[in-house]
Each structure stands twice: as C-alpha cells, then as structure tokens.
C-alpha cells in the first residue's frame, strides 16, 4: 500500500471527512424507526454522541443535563472542577483574558494542586442527579483517581492521553499496566487515544470496554501542528474498526470504538459511524451550548501544558441549548444542531436500522461533495458555506 514520496520511501494516502460521501441505499427507512443507541459495558446508551472531557465543555451541571437527555458527558478529573472549589470564578478569568495571554493564564491556573476530596464530591453531585457518571484522567494518575471515582459511584472511567499504547516505556516514572488496571477496576474502562489497527488490537486485548480513536483532529487541538502527528479521522476509524472486527472474530467479545474529535456538523458524525464508529465524542459542538461552562469558549486538554502546549483557546460562540444541539429543533442551516436527528435521518436514507448495519454503508471518495453546486452558499457564507 502507498505511493512513492521519494527514493525508497512510500506513504499511504489517507482520508478525512471532507474527502468522502455516503451513498444512499436501495431501501429507505423512517428515521423514527432506526436505533442509534450503543452499548458501553452493561449500559445501553440512547445518545451515541459523548461529550469530551474538556473544561470548556463539561462541568457537573452539563454532565447532569447530558445524562437526563440520554447521553454521557465525561468530566476531566485533572481540570478546574477538581482544582478549585469555586471553578466558576476561574472559568470567568479564562473566558475574559486576551488571546495573547490565554495560554499563559491557563498554564498558571492548572498549576493549582488537584484536591482529591473534590473528585469524590463531583462524582457524587452527578450521581445524586440519577444519571450516568463518566470521568477521566491521564495514565499516570489513573490508579489513584480511578479508585476514588469508583468508590464515589462513577459508572465509567476514561484513561486518556495524546497517544495511548500498551507498551509505554519510561525510566522516569512508573507506567500504567493497562491490563492489570482494567482487571482491577469494577467499572468499565475506556482507553484512548489511538489511530492504528495494531495498537487498537493490543489495547482491546487488555480488557477495556471501549477505545477512543483520534489524534489531533479536535478544533482546539494543535498536536498536528506542534508534533506533526495524526491520521485523518476517516482512515483512522476504518483501520481501527477493522481491528475491532478482527478482535470480535477471534474472541467473541465486541469492543466498541468511539471516534473522538474532528466532528462539528451532523454530516461529519454520520460519516464517522458509516466508517465503523459505534459512538462519537465531540467537544466544540457542545461548547456552543448554553449549558457549557466555557460560555462560548473552548480549549484543548493539552493547552495548559507547562513545557509544550498542544492546544489553544478558541471562541465558538453560543448558538443554542444542549437539547437543540442533540435533538433540535434546529434554528441554524449549517448542520451544527439536531445531531442525533441528522444521524437517524442519514441511517434511514441508506437503509440501516442499526448502527452495525450503518457501518456497512457504501462510501465513495468525493472531494467535491461539499463544494459542487454550492457557489452561492460559499460566497454568502450560509449553509454549507458557513464556517
């Protein structure tokens, strides 16, 4: 596979969401009669679009509202919610600082120590509302924070880093034994992020409940610019879905993959599922909600890194309620609202009753799909021409 890029060196051609399109089916189905839900551990989750563990997106209030609507929002256990008893004051500073000073301010804010009592407190606040609770940390803190969160009643624990592998080597600190960690935890563990067939297969062999797919595609992430790392989400999802299917064939255990990042419109989410995703995780689309703590601002998880920031603060604005973003009614014409409705409608148009059937949809390479016949929209900045 691949094309020559120079003497003795080949490179694969890879694809992102704007490079492909989905082909309508020979049978169509009423969108109200398709099933968009997915299984995570022992829980059947009605909304297959998760909110990512970013401080501008998820706080306790947002997680509760997401849960009441049938979805799951992941709370970052290394964010402002666990470093400050009154995070609203800190969030106001982040929102109001100038663009030039934003990264420096974030670096200072995130040097405040994490208060372990706040981990249990935030989990209990979410659980007291009667909804599912998901929390996350980096691998180095997973054992300690996982135990605290589990004891407090969390339903899912996410171990998330820029690049996740089973064989992480270090002489400076103790590395996390993923297989041992998954076995020790009594709640489902989700691991991320990865983008390749081989790593996905190795991660699944550790016993986790799901794998996050995506390196650098998020709107607030600068990993691809800072490190040059990443695989476009279409190719990454297809490759990792192949690993999931191979693992299922070998073991009989189905481990869902969750495409994480790079999706802000309904069409992107539909393409992710058609490429093999069982669920999607997004940040910027939810950062636009009235319930989001960032008040229209969004910043990457690695933005506060003290030595090498790999994220930035961006302004996405506030366009509607969380319910509108998920279920409508849409008041915007750009596909950024009623995401679940878009998914159900697309599934109906390709003739898929379930997500598993949707994953068999015919896909074509179509770089003109977003521009063909759209000159007026592009010139006027509306619909598919809006940014």
C-alpha positions in Angstrom: 0.0 0.0 0.0 1.1 3.6 -0.5 2.6 5.9 -3.1 6.2 6.8 -3.6 7.0 10.2 -1.9 10.7 10.0 -2.8 13.6 7.5 -3.2 13.0 4.3 -1.2 10.1 5.8 0.7 6.3 5.2 0.4 3.4 6.8 2.1 -0.2 5.8 2.3 -3.0 8.1 1.0 -5.4 8.8 3.9 -8.8 10.5 4.1 -10.7 12.9 6.3 -14.4 13.7 6.5 -14.4 16.2 3.6 -12.9 13.7 1.2 -15.8 11.2 1.3 -19.5 10.9 0.9 -22.1 8.2 1.7 -24.2 6.6 -1.0 -28.0 6.3 -0.5 -29.4 2.8 -0.1 -31.8 0.8 -2.3 -34.2 0.8 0.6 -35.0 3.7 2.9 -36.4 3.6 6.4 -38.4 6.0 8.5 -35.8 7.8 10.7 -38.1 7.4 13.7 -37.7 3.6 13.4 -33.9 3.3 13.4 -31.8 2.6 16.5 -28.9 4.9 17.2 -28.0 3.6 20.6 -24.8 1.9 21.6 -23.6 -0.5 24.4 -20.9 0.6 26.8 -20.3 -2.1 29.5 -23.7 -3.1 30.8 -25.3 0.2 29.9 -27.3 0.8 26.8 -26.9 4.5 26.0 -29.6 6.2 23.9 -27.4 9.1 22.6 -24.3 7.8 20.8 -22.6 11.2 20.9 -20.5 11.7 24.1 -19.2 15.0 25.4 -15.4 15.1 25.7 -13.6 15.7 28.9 -12.7 19.3 28.3 -13.2 22.1 30.9 -14.9 24.4 28.5 -17.5 21.7 27.7 -18.2 19.6 30.8 -18.9 20.5 34.4 -21.3 18.9 36.8 -24.3 20.8 35.6 -23.6 19.9 31.9 -23.0 16.3 32.8 -26.3 16.1 34.6 -28.2 17.7 31.7 -26.5 15.4 29.2 -27.4 12.4 31.3 -31.1 13.5 31.6 -31.2 13.7 27.8 -29.9 10.1 27.5 -26.2 10.7 26.9 -22.9 10.7 28.7 -20.5 13.6 29.3 -17.0 12.9 30.6 -15.7 15.1 33.5 -12.0 15.8 33.5 -10.6 14.9 36.9 -7.5 17.0 36.2 -9.4 20.1 35.3 -10.6 23.2 37.1 -13.5 21.2 38.6 -11.1 19.3 40.9 -8.5 22.0 41.4 -10.9 24.8 42.6 -13.9 24.6 44.9 -15.5 27.5 43.0 -14.5 26.8 39.4 -16.9 29.5 38.0 -14.5 32.3 39.1 -11.6 30.6 37.3 -13.7 30.0 34.2 -14.6 33.7 34.1 -10.9 34.6 34.0 -10.2 32.1 31.2 -13.2 33.5 29.1 -12.2 37.1 29.6 -8.5 37.0 29.1 -7.0 38.3 25.9 -6.0 35.9 23.1 -2.3 36.8 23.6 -2.4 36.0 27.3 -4.8 33.0 27.2 -2.2 30.1 27.1 -0.1 31.7 29.8 -3.1 32.1 32.1 -4.2 28.5 31.5 -0.7 27.3 32.4 -0.9 29.2 35.7 -4.4 28.1 36.5 -3.6 24.4 36.0 -0.6 24.5 38.4 -3.0 24.6 41.3 -2.9 21.1 43.0 -5.8 18.7 42.4 -7.9 18.3 45.5 -8.8 14.6 45.9 -11.8 15.3 48.0 -13.3 17.3 45.1 -13.0 14.2 42.9 -15.4 12.3 45.1 -17.6 15.4 45.6 -18.1 16.0 41.8 -18.9 12.3 41.1 -21.5 12.3 43.9 -23.1 15.5 42.6 -23.6 13.9 39.3 -24.8 10.6 40.7 -27.2 12.3 43.1 -29.0 13.6 40.0 -29.7 10.0 39.0 -27.6 9.9 35.8 -24.6 8.0 34.5 -21.3 9.5 35.5 -18.1 9.2 33.4 -14.7 10.7 34.5 -11.2 10.8 33.0 -7.5 11.2 33.9 -4.1 10.6 32.3 -2.5 7.2 32.8 -0.1 8.4 35.5 -3.0 9.2 37.8 -5.4 6.6 36.7 -4.8 4.1 39.5 -5.3 6.6 42.3 -8.1 8.7 40.7 -9.8 5.6 39.4 -10.1 4.1 42.8 -11.5 7.3 44.3 -14.0 7.8 41.4 -15.1 4.2 41.6 -15.7 4.3 45.3 -17.7 7.5 44.9 -20.0 5.8 42.4 -18.7 6.6 38.9 -20.1 4.4 36.1 -17.2 4.7 33.6 -13.5 5.6 33.9 -11.6 7.0 30.9 -7.8 6.8 30.7 -6.8 9.4 28.1 -3.5 10.6 26.6 -2.4 12.2 23.4 -1.1 8.8 22.2 -2.0 5.6 24.0 -0.2 2.3 23.7 0.1 -0.8 25.8 3.9 -0.7 25.7 4.7 2.7 27.1 8.4 2.9 28.2 9.8 5.2 30.8 12.7 5.3 33.2 11.4 8.4 34.9 8.1 7.2 36.3 6.0 4.1 36.8 3.9 3.2 33.7 0.3 2.1 33.9 -0.2 -1.6 33.3 -3.4 -1.3 31.3 -4.4 -4.9 31.5 -4.0 -5.0 35.3 -5.8 -1.7 35.7 -8.8 -2.9 33.6 -8.9 -6.1 35.6 -8.8 -4.3 38.9 -11.5 -1.8 38.2 -15.1 -2.8 38.8 -16.5 -0.3 36.3 -15.9 -0.2 32.6 -12.7 1.4 31.5 -12.3 3.3 28.2 -8.8 3.9 26.8 -7.6 6.5 24.3 -6.4 7.8 22.0 -5.1 5.7 19.1 -5.4 5.7 15.3 -3.9 2.4 14.1 -5.0 -1.2 13.6 -2.2 -2.8 15.6 -2.5 -0.5 18.6 -6.3 -0.9 18.7 -5.9 -4.7 18.7 -3.4 -4.6 21.5 -5.5 -2.2 23.6 -8.6 -4.4 23.2 -6.6 -7.4 24.5 -6.2 -5.5 27.8 -9.9 -5.9 28.6 -11.1 -2.4 28.2 -14.8 -1.6 27.5 -14.1 0.8 24.5 -11.3 2.5 22.6 -11.1 6.2 21.7 -10.0 6.9 18.1 -8.3 10.1 17.0 -5.0 12.0 17.4 -5.1 15.7 16.8 -8.4 16.3 14.9 -10.1 18.4 17.6 -10.9 22.1 16.9 -8.9 23.3 19.9 -6.0 20.8 19.5 -2.7 21.8 18.0 -0.9 18.4 18.2 -0.8 18.0 14.4 1.0 21.4 14.1 3.2 21.0 17.2 4.2 17.4 16.7 3.3 16.5 13.2 1.3 13.5 14.5 -2.1 12.3 13.4 -4.1 10.3 10.9 -7.2 11.8 9.3 -10.4 10.5 11.0 -11.9 8.6 8.2 -8.8 6.4 7.7 -8.2 6.1 11.4 -11.8 5.0 12.1 -11.8 2.4 9.2 -8.5 0.9 10.3 -9.5 0.7 14.0 -12.9 -0.7 13.1 -11.1 -3.5 11.2 -9.2 -4.2 14.4 -12.4 -4.3 16.4 -14.0 -6.7 14.0 -10.9 -8.9 13.9 -10.8 -9.0 17.7 -14.5 -9.9 17.8 -13.9 -12.7 15.3 -11.1 -14.1 17.5 -12.6 -13.7 20.9 -16.4 -13.3 20.6 -16.1 -10.0 22.6 -17.3 -6.9 20.9 -15.4 -3.8 22.0 -16.9 -0.5 20.6 -14.7 2.2 19.1 -15.5 5.8 19.7 -14.3 8.3 17.1 -13.1 11.3 19.1 -12.7 14.7 17.6 -12.9 16.4 14.2 -16.7 16.5 14.0 -18.7 19.6 14.4 -21.5 19.0 12.0 -24.1 16.3 11.6 -22.6 15.1 8.3 -19.2 14.5 9.9 -20.8 12.4 12.6 -22.8 10.4 10.1 -19.6 9.7 8.1 -17.8 8.6 11.3 -20.4 6.0 12.0 -20.5 4.8 8.4 -16.7 4.3 8.6 -17.1 2.0 11.6 -17.6 4.0 14.7 -20.0 2.7 17.4 -20.2 6.2 19.0 -18.7 9.6 18.6 -17.1 12.0 21.1 -17.1 15.7 20.4 -16.2 18.9 22.1 -16.6 22.1 20.1 -20.2 21.3 19.1 -21.2 21.0 22.8 -19.0 24.1 23.8 -21.6 26.1 21.8 -24.4 25.2 24.2 -25.9 27.5 26.8 -25.2 24.8 29.4 -21.4 24.6 28.7 -19.2 26.1 31.3 -16.9 27.8 28.8 -19.6 30.3 27.8 -18.8 30.0 24.1 -15.1 29.4 24.5 -13.3 26.0 24.1 -9.7 25.0 24.9 -7.8 21.8 24.3 -6.8 19.4 27.2 -3.1 20.0 26.5 -3.3 23.8 26.2 -2.1 24.3 29.9 1.0 22.0 29.4 3.8 23.8 31.2 6.5 23.0 28.6 4.9 22.1 25.3 1.2 23.2 24.9 -0.6 21.2 22.2 -3.9 23.1 22.3 -5.3 26.6 22.2 -8.3 28.6 23.3 -10.9 29.2 20.6 -14.2 31.1 20.5 -17.1 29.0 19.2 -19.9 31.2 20.4 -23.2 30.1 22.0 -25.8 29.0 19.5 -28.5 27.1 21.4 -29.4 24.7 24.2 -27.9 21.2 24.6 -31.2 19.8 23.8 -31.2 21.7 20.5 -27.7 20.6 19.6 -28.7 17.0 20.2 -32.4 16.8 19.1 -33.4 20.1 17.6 -35.4 21.9 16.6 -32.5 23.3 14.5 -32.5 27.1 14.1 -29.3 27.1 12.0 -28.8 25.8 8.5 -25.3 24.5 8.8 -25.8 21.1 10.4 -24.5 22.1 13.8 -27.8 21.4 15.5 -30.0 18.3 15.9 -27.1 16.0 15.6 -29.0 12.8 16.6 -31.7 13.7 14.2 -29.1 14.0 11.4 -27.7 10.6 12.3 -31.1 9.0 12.3 -32.1 10.6 9.0 -28.9 9.5 7.3 -29.3 6.0 8.6 -32.8 5.9 7.2 -31.7 7.2 3.8 -29.1 4.4 3.5 -31.5 1.8 4.7 -29.8 1.0 8.0 -31.9 0.1 11.0 -29.0 -0.2 13.4 -25.5 1.3 13.8 -24.0 -2.1 12.9 -25.9 -2.0 9.6 -24.9 1.6 9.0 -21.3 0.6 9.3 -21.8 -1.4 6.0 -22.8 1.7 4.1 -21.2 2.3 0.7 -18.6 5.1 0.9 -17.1 7.0 -2.1 -14.1 9.3 -2.4 -15.8 12.6 -3.2 -13.6 15.7 -2.7 -16.2 17.9 -4.5 -19.1 16.8 -2.2 -19.1 20.0 -0.1 -18.5 22.4 -3.0 -20.4 21.0 -6.0 -23.2 23.5 -6.9 -22.7 25.4 -3.7 -21.1 28.6 -5.1 -23.8 30.9 -3.7 -23.7 29.4 -0.2 -19.9 29.7 -0.2 -19.9 33.4 -1.4 -22.7 34.4 1.0 -21.3 32.4 3.9 -24.5 30.5 4.6 -25.4 26.8 4.9 -22.5 24.7 3.7 -20.5 27.8 3.0 -20.5 28.9 6.7 -17.5 28.4 8.9 
